Amino acid sequence: MKFFEKKINKEKNYLLKKASQYLKNNNDALSSLNYLYTNGGSAGYYKLKTLELNVNRLKYLSEYMKEVGANFFKSFDLKIITNGYFKNSYKNIYLTWGNKTNFSKNGIFNDKYFGKSSNDIENLWIIIYEDHLIPKTITNNIILVLPKKNNFSIFCFIKNILSIFKSSTFSSFNFFRYLPFSSVFASSVSKNLLPLINHINFKNIYIPYESQPFQQYFIQNIKLNLKKNIKVIGYIHSFLPALPTYYIFRKFSPDQILVHGSFQKRILVKYLGWKKKQIQVIKSLRFKKKDHLTKNYFFISYNLSKNFNKNLINFELFLKKVENFKYKNCDIKIHPAKKDDVKHINLELKIKKIISKFSKKFSRNKFSKKINFCFGESSVIIESLERGVEVIHFSQDPVLEVFVGDLWQNIVVKEISKNVYHYKLKKKGLYLKFK
């Protein structure tokens, strides 16, 4: 390994070990601090940073407070929409996400994660709905769960605090762990959904699994309070992040995990505490081989909370050094869930301004080699590599964001300059088996 690889790898291994030890001693499914998310803006990210070597813990306390502050804007109350009729039994329940674009005119839901639809009446669909436009009609086997968003509201905050007191059994230790909104939401999801499915017979629950508190707490309640013999199957619908701390095996992790690459299975077993028999490698239910990348892209990831201005500076410095017409002209793609977000749109404009300033570095002619650009943490890095596209990655937090070291032995990484990395793949098909 090169020096920079050895350094990052050592810190990754240290933090992964610390995270595993922490979660072994902290199995509370409702705690937001146990969702060791690596992309900022959450209580779990704050906790992860407190475990990291030589890090100023107070510097990241704001990440915890951001999620606490969400209690002023997001309500504990959920709106549940159904047709009011359910069968006595279903083969499977799917707990997933969706929006208006996932529904046909006649109310059929098409799930983008599992590639299935509500047209199959043997399955019951529970959909965490992420859109303000509600379908005019839905099929009888759908439960829509609508989180309520408000303007700044003291009343909303007080109501959430009261629910937290109740969940924490008036323990100050639990109160601190449940105060972020992801715990409030987790409690509310289970409170609203369990009575609806209590008298329904079903064999399996399928979840596009991300280890979020509402998923963990829902699994716990199913196992302990509803039906102990139910099998929970999680699908890692995208890719493991560069440091996959939130996929470490826990008490209320799914009984079985589906992944679409043998090297993803390897990481889960060797580093994250899963057993081989718990993991099934399948062809992707989501990514199709024919969806090839026809252009070069600059991808703007979901979360913009971490050092994007520094990445912009590095992007400009990087372009200053490269020769003219080095790269094929690239389009900018915002994460689909953030296409209307003001911060993402502003970042897109800033990137366009830099690209325009260095327009001679890009060519509209076809090149045999394709290269995508990316800031921060993004699963699109692995997808690009599996589609034969090399990646240039700008990262201010390489321990959490860069695909390097023991975990990622099939990826060749070159440090172009400080916080700028170039990736290519040794062998395709080990992280993604296309549909």
GIQUI-V323568 format. One record per helix or strand of 2 or more residues. SS is the DSSP state (H for helix, E for strand). FROM is the first residue (numbers start at 1). TO is the last residue. If there is no record, write none. Layout:
ss:SS from:FROM to:TO
ss:SS from:FROM to:TO
This chain:
ss:H from:3 to:25
ss:H from:32 to:34
ss:H from:43 to:51
ss:H from:57 to:72
ss:E from:74 to:81
ss:E from:92 to:98
ss:H from:100 to:102
ss:E from:109 to:110
ss:E from:123 to:129
ss:E from:142 to:149
ss:H from:154 to:167
ss:H from:172 to:178
ss:H from:181 to:197
ss:E from:204 to:208
ss:H from:213 to:226
ss:E from:231 to:235
ss:H from:245 to:247
ss:E from:256 to:259
ss:H from:262 to:271
ss:H from:276 to:278
ss:E from:279 to:281
ss:E from:296 to:300
ss:H from:308 to:321
ss:E from:327 to:328
ss:E from:330 to:334
ss:H from:336 to:338
ss:H from:342 to:357
ss:H from:359 to:361
ss:E from:362 to:363
ss:E from:371 to:375
ss:H from:380 to:386
ss:E from:390 to:394
ss:H from:398 to:401
ss:H from:406 to:408
ss:E from:411 to:417
ss:E from:420 to:425
